Amino acid sequence: MCRRQVRVIGRKAMTLRELAEALGAELLGTEGGEKVLGVAGLDKAAPGHVVYVEDARRLAEAEVGQAAAVIAPAELPPGRKPMLRVANPRLAFARALSLLHPQVQPHPGVHPTAQIGADVQLGEDVAVGPYSVVGDGTKIGQGTHLHALVSVGRGVEVGESCVLFPNVTLYDRVSLGSRVIVHAGTAIGSPGFGYAWDGEQHVPIPHVGTVVVEDGVEIGANVTIDRGTTGPTVVGKGTKIDNLVQVAHNVKIGRNCILAGQVGVSGSVILGDGVVLAGQVGVADHVTMGKGSAAAAGADVVRDVPEGTVVLGRPARPLRSQLRIDAAAARLPDLLRELRKLRKRVSALEQSASDEGEDSG
């Protein structure tokens, strides 16, 4: 139980040649001896910075700035600045950020104020931060970091190289795979929202299942993932969940899904691999969304969505159907004016016919 020190991970500077080799990039316009100090956006770049662009228009903007070099798509011709050409500039940008911008991480060890329960297994290089609590019978894998004020329940399993940021709560018997990142304020394993009416009051339904989070998942801040009623709630390998998302009991989320901010997923929903839910999407209980399907921002998904289908709207409909509805809705004011004109004409014709009948009589 030792006091921990803080260490800095990463490199503060490297040459353009070294950066190109690390990114697998083709280096043009220089021998590569220049020092690179960091990565920046086009509007914030200073000498020593690298920027990234995705097209020729952005390249022109980059070349009038102070950046030392440009990460660019492989198909762009050489410009006036040194260029690192890659197949996927956005991915190279992300990797350059990781290489050039240090992260502060604690040295292994348990802070003196942390509370560790009985029969806890801590792997090598585990760090447990100030005032964190680890419950009885919990296993924490090698290289995992618990920041300050993390609460880990009893019988929890946390894999290797995970990071739990401050105020994360893992309820009893929750399971996290390896390389899982959970951001501040998130609660995993709270009871699901289920009640039975006895004629006078709502009686809570006990939730005795658990939550299983597979390898490589990242969960944003202030997310809530409820445990299953009897079986597990599952978050599949490689899935990324944004801030302020609610995942209800017995949900099954596939691999490599994306859930953007303020999404709400109701109980017993099944999301296939690669499903994308944009901001503020709501998915009704027991709905299944097939592999590779997606819901646009604000959609209310109330029925099953076939594989590969994009839906939007309230209620959510396939993309083409909803676009036709939106186009028709935009014409409604004009159509109403036309309808009023037609009603007046019909009324006039009816009156004229009535007057002619009276005259002939």
C-alpha positions in Angstrom: 0.0 0.0 0.0 2.4 2.7 -1.2 2.1 6.3 -2.1 2.1 6.8 -5.9 3.9 9.2 -8.1 2.8 10.7 -11.3 4.5 10.0 -14.6 4.2 11.5 -18.1 3.7 9.1 -21.0 4.5 10.1 -24.5 7.0 12.1 -26.5 7.3 15.9 -26.3 9.1 16.2 -29.6 10.2 14.1 -32.6 11.4 14.7 -36.1 9.2 14.7 -39.2 11.0 11.7 -40.4 10.3 9.8 -37.2 6.7 10.9 -37.3 6.3 9.7 -40.9 7.8 6.3 -40.1 5.5 6.0 -37.0 2.4 6.8 -39.2 3.5 4.8 -42.2 3.3 8.0 -44.2 5.1 9.0 -47.4 7.2 12.1 -46.6 7.5 14.7 -49.3 9.2 18.1 -49.6 11.9 17.6 -46.9 14.6 15.4 -45.5 12.5 15.2 -42.3 15.0 16.6 -39.8 12.6 19.3 -38.5 11.4 19.0 -35.0 7.6 18.5 -34.5 6.2 19.8 -31.2 2.6 18.9 -31.5 -0.6 18.6 -33.6 -3.1 21.5 -34.1 -6.1 22.6 -36.0 -5.7 24.8 -39.1 -6.7 28.0 -37.2 -4.4 27.3 -34.2 -1.2 26.0 -35.8 2.1 27.5 -34.8 5.7 26.8 -35.9 6.5 23.2 -35.1 2.9 22.0 -35.4 1.5 19.4 -37.8 -2.0 19.8 -39.2 -4.2 17.5 -41.2 -6.4 18.1 -44.2 -8.8 15.9 -46.2 -9.0 17.8 -49.5 -7.3 20.3 -51.8 -9.3 23.2 -50.4 -8.2 22.6 -46.9 -4.6 22.1 -48.1 -4.6 25.6 -49.5 -5.7 26.9 -46.1 -2.9 24.9 -44.4 -0.2 26.3 -46.7 -0.8 29.9 -45.7 -0.5 29.1 -42.0 2.5 28.6 -39.8 2.3 24.8 -39.5 5.5 22.9 -40.1 3.9 20.1 -42.1 0.6 18.7 -43.4 -0.9 15.3 -43.0 -2.8 14.8 -46.3 -4.6 12.1 -48.4 -2.4 10.0 -50.6 -4.0 11.3 -53.8 -3.2 15.0 -53.2 -0.2 16.4 -55.2 2.8 17.8 -53.3 2.3 21.4 -52.0 4.6 24.1 -50.7 4.8 22.7 -47.2 6.3 19.3 -46.2 3.6 16.7 -46.6 3.0 13.4 -44.9 0.7 11.5 -47.4 -1.4 8.6 -46.0 -4.4 6.6 -47.0 -6.5 7.8 -44.0 -5.5 11.3 -42.8 -8.0 11.4 -40.0 -6.7 8.2 -38.6 -3.1 9.4 -39.0 -4.1 12.6 -37.2 -5.4 10.6 -34.2 -2.2 8.6 -34.0 -0.1 11.7 -34.2 -2.0 13.2 -31.3 -1.3 10.1 -29.3 2.4 10.2 -30.2 3.1 13.9 -29.7 0.8 14.8 -26.7 1.8 13.3 -23.4 -0.7 11.7 -21.1 -0.4 11.9 -17.3 -0.7 8.5 -15.7 -0.1 7.3 -12.1 2.7 5.0 -11.2 1.4 1.6 -10.0 0.4 1.3 -6.4 -2.5 1.8 -4.0 -3.0 5.2 -2.5 -3.0 5.2 1.3 -6.6 6.6 1.4 -8.0 3.8 -0.8 -10.0 0.9 0.7 -9.3 -2.6 -0.6 -11.6 -5.4 0.4 -10.9 -9.0 1.3 -9.7 -11.5 -1.3 -9.0 -8.8 -3.9 -6.6 -9.7 -6.7 -4.6 -6.9 -8.2 -2.5 -7.6 -11.3 0.9 -6.1 -11.9 1.2 -2.3 -12.4 -2.4 -1.7 -11.1 -2.9 1.9 -9.8 -5.7 2.7 -7.3 -6.3 6.4 -6.7 -7.2 8.4 -3.6 -10.4 7.5 -1.8 -11.2 4.7 -4.2 -13.0 1.6 -2.9 -12.6 -2.0 -4.2 -15.0 -4.6 -2.9 -14.4 -8.1 -1.6 -13.5 -10.8 -4.2 -12.9 -8.4 -7.0 -10.2 -9.0 -9.7 -8.4 -6.2 -11.4 -6.1 -7.0 -14.3 -2.6 -5.9 -15.1 -1.9 -2.3 -15.9 -5.4 -1.0 -15.0 -5.8 2.5 -13.5 -8.5 3.5 -11.1 -8.5 7.3 -10.6 -9.7 9.1 -7.5 -13.1 8.3 -5.9 -13.8 5.2 -8.0 -16.2 2.7 -6.4 -15.8 -1.0 -7.5 -18.3 -3.4 -5.9 -17.9 -7.0 -4.8 -17.1 -9.8 -7.2 -16.3 -7.5 -10.0 -13.9 -8.5 -12.8 -11.9 -5.8 -14.6 -9.5 -6.8 -17.4 -6.1 -5.6 -18.3 -5.1 -2.0 -19.3 -8.4 -0.5 -18.3 -8.9 3.2 -17.2 -11.7 4.2 -14.8 -11.8 8.0 -14.4 -13.0 9.7 -11.2 -16.4 8.9 -9.7 -17.0 5.9 -11.8 -19.2 3.3 -10.1 -19.2 -0.4 -10.9 -21.9 -2.3 -9.0 -21.4 -5.9 -7.7 -20.5 -8.6 -10.2 -20.1 -6.4 -13.2 -17.5 -7.6 -15.7 -15.2 -5.4 -17.8 -12.9 -6.8 -20.5 -9.5 -5.5 -21.3 -8.6 -2.0 -22.6 -12.0 -0.6 -21.5 -12.1 3.1 -20.8 -14.9 4.5 -18.5 -15.1 8.3 -18.1 -16.1 10.3 -15.0 -19.5 9.9 -13.3 -20.6 6.7 -15.2 -22.5 4.0 -13.3 -22.5 0.4 -14.6 -24.7 -2.2 -13.1 -27.5 -0.3 -11.4 -30.9 -2.1 -11.2 -33.1 -1.8 -14.2 -36.3 0.3 -14.2 -38.9 -2.4 -13.6 -42.0 -2.5 -11.4 -45.1 -4.6 -10.9 -48.4 -3.1 -9.9 -50.1 -4.9 -7.0 -53.3 -2.8 -7.1 -52.0 -0.2 -4.7 -48.4 0.5 -5.4 -45.5 -0.1 -7.8 -43.4 -3.1 -6.5 -39.8 -3.1 -7.6 -38.7 -6.1 -9.7 -35.3 -7.3 -8.4 -32.6 -7.3 -11.0 -30.2 -10.1 -10.3 -28.4 -10.2 -13.6 -25.2 -8.3 -14.4 -23.5 -6.2 -17.1 -20.8 -7.5 -19.4 -18.6 -5.0 -21.2 -16.3 -6.6 -23.7 -12.7 -5.6 -24.8 -11.9 -2.2 -26.3 -15.1 -0.5 -25.3 -15.0 3.2 -24.4 -17.9 4.7 -22.3 -18.3 8.4 -22.0 -19.1 10.6 -18.9 -22.3 10.3 -17.0 -23.5 7.2 -18.8 -25.8 4.7 -17.1 -25.9 1.0 -18.0 -28.4 -1.1 -16.1 -27.9 -4.7 -15.1 -30.2 -7.4 -16.5 -33.3 -8.7 -14.7 -31.9 -12.3 -14.8 -29.3 -12.4 -17.6 -26.7 -9.9 -18.6 -26.8 -6.5 -20.3 -24.0 -6.8 -22.9 -21.8 -4.1 -24.6 -19.9 -5.7 -27.5 -16.3 -5.5 -28.3 -15.0 -2.2 -29.7 -18.3 -0.3 -29.1 -18.0 3.5 -28.3 -20.6 5.2 -26.2 -20.8 9.0 -25.9 -21.7 11.1 -22.8 -25.1 11.1 -21.2 -26.4 7.8 -22.7 -28.9 5.5 -21.0 -28.7 1.7 -21.7 -31.5 -0.2 -20.0 -31.7 -3.7 -18.6 -31.1 -6.8 -20.8 -29.9 -4.7 -23.8 -27.5 -6.5 -26.2 -25.2 -4.1 -28.1 -23.1 -5.7 -30.8 -19.5 -5.1 -31.8 -18.1 -1.8 -33.0 -21.4 0.1 -32.5 -21.5 3.9 -32.0 -24.0 5.5 -29.6 -23.8 9.3 -29.7 -24.8 11.7 -26.9 -28.1 11.6 -25.1 -29.2 8.3 -26.7 -31.7 6.3 -24.8 -32.0 2.5 -25.3 -34.9 0.8 -23.7 -35.0 -2.7 -22.2 -34.3 -5.8 -24.1 -33.2 -4.0 -27.3 -30.8 -5.8 -29.6 -28.4 -3.8 -31.6 -26.4 -5.7 -34.3 -22.7 -5.2 -35.0 -21.8 -1.8 -36.4 -25.1 -0.1 -35.5 -24.9 3.7 -35.3 -27.3 5.8 -33.1 -26.9 9.5 -33.6 -27.6 12.1 -31.0 -30.8 12.0 -29.0 -32.1 8.8 -30.7 -34.6 6.8 -28.7 -35.1 3.1 -29.2 -38.3 1.5 -27.8 -38.2 -1.7 -25.8 -37.7 -5.1 -27.5 -36.8 -3.5 -30.8 -34.1 -5.2 -32.9 -31.8 -3.2 -35.2 -29.9 -5.3 -37.7 -26.2 -5.3 -38.5 -24.9 -2.0 -40.0 -28.2 -0.2 -39.6 -28.3 3.4 -38.4 -30.7 6.0 -36.9 -30.3 9.7 -37.6 -30.3 12.3 -34.9 -33.5 12.6 -32.9 -35.1 9.5 -34.4 -37.7 7.5 -32.4 -37.1 3.9 -33.3 -40.3 2.0 -32.4 -40.1 -1.0 -34.7 -37.5 -3.4 -35.9 -34.9 -2.0 -38.4 -33.6 -4.4 -41.1 -29.9 -4.9 -41.6 -28.1 -2.0 -43.4 -31.1 0.3 -43.2 -30.9 4.0 -42.3 -33.9 5.4 -40.5 -34.9 8.9 -39.3 -38.0 10.8 -38.1 -40.6 10.4 -35.4 -41.6 7.7 -35.6 -38.5 6.5 -37.5 -39.0 5.4 -41.1 -36.5 4.3 -43.8 -34.5 7.2 -45.2 -36.3 7.6 -48.6 -39.8 7.3 -47.1 -39.0 10.0 -44.5 -37.4 12.3 -47.1 -40.5 12.1 -49.2 -42.7 12.9 -46.2 -40.4 15.8 -45.3 -40.6 17.1 -48.9 -44.4 16.8 -48.8 -44.6 18.6 -45.4 -42.6 21.5 -46.8 -45.3 22.0 -49.5 -48.2 21.9 -47.1 -48.7 25.7 -46.8 -49.0 25.9 -50.7 -51.2 22.9 -50.8 -53.5 24.4 -48.2 -53.8 27.6 -50.2 -54.6 25.6 -53.3 -57.2 23.6 -51.4 -58.9 26.8 -50.2 -59.1 28.1 -53.8 -60.5 24.9 -55.0 -63.2 24.9 -52.3 -64.2 28.4 -53.3 -64.5 27.4 -57.0 -66.5 24.3 -56.1 -68.8 26.4 -53.9 -69.2 28.9 -56.7 -70.0 26.2 -59.2 -72.5 24.6 -56.9 -74.2 27.9 -56.3 -74.3 28.6 -60.1 -75.8 25.2 -60.7 -78.4 25.8 -58.0 -79.3 29.2 -59.5 -79.7 27.7 -63.0 -82.0 25.0 -61.6 -84.2 27.5 -60.0 -84.5 29.6 -63.2 -85.4 26.6 -65.3 -88.1 25.6 -62.8 
